[in-house]
Amino acid sequence: MNETTAIIILIVLFFLFIALSFPIAYAIGHFCVLRFSTVSYSVVRDFFLIMLIALLIYCALLFALNIFNIKKEIRKMETHI
């Protein structure tokens, strides 16, 4: 496997992670607000709470990915010195 193939695979995995992170975050937010029940007395309030929690979890996942990439770059720079 040459370098360009490895880069393309990493880019695809990166965008796949970003694309799958929000549905996972939404599912976690839905579980936090409604647990296993899907019955709601205030649909609008629950929807906004679920979206708020999902947005916070999504931002946390992107932040964790950014930290992982920065640490990987630092390790790469340290090995080249």
N, CA, C and O of each residue as an XYZ file, in Angstrom:
324
protein
N       0.857     -1.175      0.000
C       0.000      0.000      0.000
C       0.900      1.234      0.000
O       1.753      1.403      0.872
N       0.691      2.085     -0.993
C       1.529      3.276     -1.071
C       0.955      4.402     -0.218
O      -0.094      4.257      0.409
N       1.656      5.511     -0.209
C       1.303      6.623      0.681
C      -0.014      7.282      0.289
O      -0.792      7.655      1.166
N      -0.285      7.434     -1.010
C      -1.531      8.084     -1.420
C      -2.745      7.232     -1.062
O      -3.791      7.770     -0.698
N      -2.622      5.924     -1.162
C      -3.726      5.049     -0.766
C      -3.991      5.156      0.729
O      -5.146      5.173      1.156
N      -2.945      5.228      1.516
C      -3.109      5.362      2.962
C      -3.774      6.687      3.313
O      -4.616      6.743      4.210
N      -3.400      7.747      2.614
C      -4.005      9.059      2.870
C      -5.482      9.041      2.505
O      -6.308      9.575      3.245
N      -5.822      8.438      1.378
C      -7.223      8.358      0.966
C      -8.033      7.559      1.978
O      -9.156      7.940      2.309
N      -7.485      6.467      2.470
C      -8.183      5.659      3.477
C      -8.394      6.464      4.755
O      -9.470      6.400      5.350
N      -7.387      7.219      5.186
C      -7.534      8.046      6.389
C      -8.590      9.127      6.206
O      -9.355      9.403      7.130
N      -8.641      9.736      5.040
C      -9.638     10.775      4.773
C     -11.039     10.179      4.792
O     -11.958     10.770      5.359
N     -11.209      9.016      4.177
C     -12.516      8.352      4.179
C     -12.937      7.985      5.593
O     -14.095      8.183      5.961
N     -12.017      7.451      6.393
C     -12.331      7.112      7.786
C     -12.684      8.342      8.606
O     -13.570      8.285      9.458
N     -11.992      9.464      8.357
C     -12.277     10.708      9.058
C     -13.699     11.184      8.762
O     -14.446     11.514      9.683
N     -14.078     11.222      7.482
C     -15.420     11.677      7.123
C     -16.489     10.677      7.561
O     -17.611     11.073      7.880
N     -16.155      9.394      7.579
C     -17.084      8.395      8.079
C     -17.330      8.585      9.572
O     -18.459      8.450     10.044
N     -16.267      8.900     10.314
C     -16.408      9.166     11.747
C     -17.304     10.374     11.980
O     -18.182     10.343     12.842
N     -17.084     11.437     11.213
C     -17.897     12.647     11.371
C     -19.347     12.370     10.995
O     -20.263     12.846     11.666
N     -19.564     11.602      9.922
C     -20.930     11.319      9.471
C     -21.687     10.429     10.447
O     -22.901     10.572     10.589
N     -20.999      9.515     11.119
C     -21.671      8.605     12.041
C     -21.746      9.129     13.468
O     -22.481      8.583     14.290
N     -21.002     10.169     13.767
C     -20.981     10.684     15.138
C     -22.301     11.314     15.542
O     -22.746     11.128     16.675
N     -22.942     12.059     14.642
C     -24.161     12.740     15.051
C     -25.314     11.770     15.289
O     -26.030     11.946     16.275
N     -25.543     10.752     14.447
C     -26.612      9.802     14.793
C     -26.363      9.079     16.124
O     -27.303      8.811     16.873
N     -25.127      8.774     16.404
C     -24.807      8.151     17.692
C     -25.079      9.129     18.827
O     -25.633      8.749     19.859
N     -24.692     10.381     18.640
C     -24.936     11.406     19.662
C     -26.441     11.627     19.851
O     -26.903     11.828     20.974
N     -27.197     11.589     18.761
C     -28.652     11.743     18.865
C     -29.262     10.586     19.652
O     -30.139     10.796     20.490
N     -28.803      9.375     19.385
C     -29.331      8.211     20.109
C     -29.017      8.318     21.600
O     -29.862      7.987     22.431
N     -27.822      8.773     21.945
C     -27.471      8.948     23.355
C     -28.332     10.040     23.982
O     -28.802      9.893     25.110
N     -28.540     11.140     23.249
C     -29.404     12.214     23.753
C     -30.832     11.754     23.948
O     -31.470     12.116     24.937
N     -31.343     10.962     23.020
C     -32.696     10.423     23.139
C     -32.811      9.534     24.368
O     -33.806      9.599     25.090
N     -31.794      8.700     24.612
C     -31.815      7.840     25.788
C     -31.733      8.666     27.072
O     -32.378      8.326     28.064
N     -30.946      9.748     27.064
C     -30.830     10.584     28.266
C     -32.155     11.255     28.615
O     -32.484     11.396     29.792
N     -32.912     11.668     27.612
C     -34.157     12.397     27.877
C     -35.332     11.450     28.100
O     -36.085     11.620     29.059
N     -35.498     10.460     27.232
C     -36.703      9.636     27.280
C     -36.488      8.223     27.816
O     -37.456      7.485     27.999
N     -35.256      7.838     28.068
C     -34.906      6.475     28.474
C     -35.399      5.494     27.415
O     -35.174      5.717     26.225
N     -36.069      4.412     27.821
C     -36.532      3.429     26.848
C     -37.932      3.734     26.338
O     -38.398      3.094     25.396
N     -38.599      4.688     26.938
C     -39.950      5.047     26.525
C     -39.886      6.042     25.366
O     -39.010      6.906     25.325
N     -40.820      5.913     24.431
C     -40.891      6.890     23.344
C     -42.089      7.814     23.510
O     -42.330      8.678     22.668
N     -42.835      7.636     24.585
C     -43.987      8.481     24.849
C     -43.517      9.765     25.506
O     -42.709      9.744     26.435
N     -44.036     10.888     25.010
C     -43.627     12.183     25.537
C     -44.860     13.053     25.738
O     -45.795     13.020     24.939
N     -44.849     13.831     26.816
C     -45.962     14.748     27.062
C     -45.733     16.085     26.385
O     -46.690     16.789     26.062
N     -44.489     16.440     26.168
C     -44.149     17.682     25.487
C     -43.103     17.369     24.422
O     -41.905     17.332     24.702
N     -43.565     17.150     23.219
C     -42.698     16.713     22.134
C     -41.664     17.779     21.788
O     -40.498     17.460     21.556
N     -42.079     19.031     21.753
C     -41.167     20.115     21.369
C     -40.056     20.268     22.400
O     -38.884     20.395     22.045
N     -40.428     20.257     23.673
C     -39.413     20.391     24.728
C     -38.440     19.223     24.682
O     -37.228     19.421     24.765
N     -38.956     18.012     24.549
C     -38.081     16.842     24.497
C     -37.177     16.873     23.272
O     -36.001     16.517     23.360
N     -37.715     17.296     22.130
C     -36.905     17.376     20.918
C     -35.749     18.354     21.094
O     -34.614     18.051     20.727
N     -36.035     19.521     21.653
C     -34.968     20.502     21.859
C     -33.935     20.018     22.875
O     -32.740     20.263     22.706
N     -34.378     19.343     23.914
C     -33.431     18.782     24.880
C     -32.562     17.702     24.244
O     -31.353     17.652     24.474
N     -33.187     16.836     23.443
C     -32.427     15.786     22.760
C     -31.406     16.401     21.811
O     -30.256     15.964     21.767
N     -31.821     17.415     21.050
C     -30.897     18.056     20.111
C     -29.774     18.789     20.838
O     -28.636     18.793     20.370
N     -30.080     19.408     21.977
C     -29.049     20.094     22.752
C     -28.019     19.095     23.279
O     -26.814     19.326     23.176
N     -28.492     18.002     23.835
C     -27.578     16.976     24.350
C     -26.779     16.358     23.210
O     -25.576     16.133     23.341
N     -27.450     16.083     22.088
C     -26.758     15.503     20.935
C     -25.688     16.450     20.410
O     -24.600     16.007     20.042
N     -25.976     17.732     20.371
C     -24.989     18.718     19.903
C     -23.788     18.775     20.837
O     -22.648     18.864     20.381
N     -24.037     18.724     22.137
C     -22.927     18.740     23.092
C     -22.063     17.485     22.970
O     -20.835     17.567     23.009
N     -22.702     16.327     22.822
C     -21.945     15.081     22.668
C     -21.181     15.081     21.353
O     -20.039     14.624     21.300
N     -21.805     15.594     20.283
C     -21.146     15.666     18.977
C     -19.915     16.568     19.044
O     -18.862     16.222     18.509
N     -20.044     17.715     19.694
C     -18.888     18.612     19.851
C     -17.792     17.943     20.680
O     -16.608     18.101     20.384
N     -18.175     17.207     21.703
C     -17.182     16.497     22.519
C     -16.454     15.438     21.700
O     -15.243     15.266     21.840
N     -17.196     14.721     20.838
C     -16.558     13.717     19.981
C     -15.590     14.356     18.994
O     -14.499     13.833     18.769
N     -15.979     15.486     18.403
C     -15.083     16.177     17.475
C     -13.864     16.727     18.210
O     -12.755     16.712     17.674
N     -14.064     17.209     19.423
C     -12.953     17.706     20.224
C     -11.981     16.574     20.559
O     -10.765     16.757     20.505
N     -12.523     15.406     20.904
C     -11.675     14.248     21.197
C     -10.899     13.811     19.955
O      -9.729     13.440     20.049
N     -11.548     13.855     18.800
C     -10.853     13.521     17.552
C      -9.734     14.510     17.268
O      -8.656     14.120     16.821
N      -9.982     15.776     17.523
C      -8.962     16.808     17.319
C      -7.778     16.592     18.256
O      -6.628     16.705     17.831
N      -8.039     16.287     19.508
C      -6.955     16.017     20.461
C      -6.155     14.795     20.029
O      -4.928     14.791     20.121
N      -6.847     13.754     19.558
C      -6.160     12.553     19.086
C      -5.234     12.885     17.913
O      -4.096     12.417     17.866
N      -5.721     13.688     16.973
C      -4.894     14.061     15.814
C      -3.708     14.920     16.221
O      -2.618     14.761     15.672
N      -3.896     15.823     17.167
C      -2.790     16.668     17.631
C      -1.732     15.817     18.324
O      -0.538     16.012     18.098
N      -2.154     14.880     19.163
C      -1.186     13.999     19.833
C      -0.425     13.145     18.830
O       0.769     12.897     18.996
N      -1.120     12.695     17.789
C      -0.467     11.904     16.753
C       0.578     12.740     16.011
O       1.663     12.243     15.707
N       0.266     13.988     15.721
C       1.224     14.881     15.061
C       2.427     15.156     15.958
O       3.558     15.211     15.477
N       2.194     15.328     17.252
C       3.299     15.581     18.185
C       4.215     14.367     18.243
O       5.437     14.513     18.230
N       3.631     13.152     18.307
C       4.456     11.948     18.311
C       5.268     11.819     17.027
O       6.425     11.400     17.055
N       4.659     12.178     15.912
C       5.352     12.101     14.634
C       6.510     13.102     14.587
O       7.580     12.797     14.061
N       6.289     14.302     15.143
C       7.349     15.318     15.158
C       8.479     14.891     16.075
O       9.644     15.142     15.767
N       8.163     14.246     17.207
C       9.184     13.807     18.133
C      10.048     12.689     17.561
O      11.234     12.603     17.877
N       9.475     11.845     16.734
C      10.257     10.755     16.149
C      11.160     11.248     15.036
O      12.165     10.606     14.732
N      10.825     12.375     14.419
C      11.649     12.909     13.337
C      12.827     13.741     13.834
O      13.733     14.067     13.067
N      12.809     14.078     15.103
C      13.896     14.921     15.653
C      15.133     14.104     15.906
O      16.142     14.638     16.365
